[in-house]
Structure formats: structure tokens, C-alpha cells
Amino acid sequence: MVRGARCEAGGRSVTWCALPPTSNLVPRTPYLTLLEVAFLPLSNAHALPPFTIRQATVDDAEKMAPLGARLFAQAYAEPHPEPELSRYLARSFSVEGIREAIADDGVTMLMVEDREGGAIAYVYIRESPDPPPGVHGKRAREIVRFYVDAACQGRGIGAALMEECFKDAKNRGADVVWLQVWKEAPWAVRFYLRMEFSVIGSAPFYFGDQVGDDHVMAKSL
């Protein structure tokens, strides 16, 4: 079963990405200048569809709210059943709530779109003035939500999106980023390890009456 990025619950925010361990290819695309694509075999590069990464604005809230709800449900329908799932989606992915988050000066939301402009992934990053123990740095950023549509995984989208997270954090003066990841998602943990995160602790994840056990991972910039 593939699970997606964890979200805020019970006053905590947790994050992980459901990228499989083979998702290390980066598509050749004219839309992304941050990517180094020279290592890609030419046949693979031409076979993969292009995608774009851009910063979301408040006008994107009506697009991002259903995207977040859809990907959360895609990832969590089995381990997080009804009726709590619907209640959580309504609380966490309202259009107004997403709009307010985007408008926050300390928040960055990046959205990934396919060739046709369809939203296929996004990340929510924010200031973290009080990071958990083990996160060392003068200024931290938290990756709160990190989602990639299951149908679009294995195309380098996750790696490209994470590199944009690092760039955003550096541009805002941060010297460390951190997140939480479900311990029962080894492919997600491997992805973060490939992106040079380290496990520095653990934390609970609350979903209704369920309590999960997560790694806290951090990366110095």
C-alpha cells in the first residue's frame, strides 16, 4: 500500500513522501532550470513527460485544496478510515484555510503541474521558530506537507520538488530544514536519506483515536 505525505493533526505537523525507491530519475524538460539532466539516458529523458514547479498564490487555493484532500485520501483511505477521514479532510483542506496559509509571509507553497496544467504534487513549507529537539541551526524551516500523486511517482518529481524546498529555505535565511516521516514507510525514509536527511528523533502522529510513530528527520543547508 502506498501512503502519501502526512499532514497536520493534533497540534502537530508531520510529513512524508510516498516516492518508491526507484524514483531517482529526473525528466529532461525546458521548464526547470534547477535540474541537472545530463546523467539521464536520452531514451528515458524523451519518454518522461515534462512538469513545472511554481510558487502558489492565493488564487491557487481553489485548486490546491481539492488536490491536498484527494492525495491525502489516496494515501490514507485504508489506514485512516471513515468517519474520521472525512472530518479530517474538511478541517485540513478547506479553500479558506489553504488561502490563509498561502497568504502567510512565513509560508511557501510550491505546486507541480503537468504538461496540461494539472496539479500533480505540492509542498507546504513554513517558519519553525521552535523546532523539535535534535534540530540544530540558527533558523529552521519545516516541511509540513509533501505530496506527489501516486500516478506520477518515479519521474523525479519528488527530488525536484525537494531541491526547490532547499532553495526556498536558503533564500529565506534558514540553515536547517526538518520534517516527520512515518516509520512504517521505508521507501519514504530511503527517499529522505537520499536527499541527505538524517533521523534525529521520533514523534507521535495523532489522527482521531489513532497514534502513529514517526521519525523526525533534519538536513543542514
Summary of the structure (lengths in Angstrom):
residues: 221
radius of gyration: 16.4
end to end distance: 32.4
largest distance: 49.7
contacts: 724
relative contact order: 0.22
helix: 32%
strand: 29%
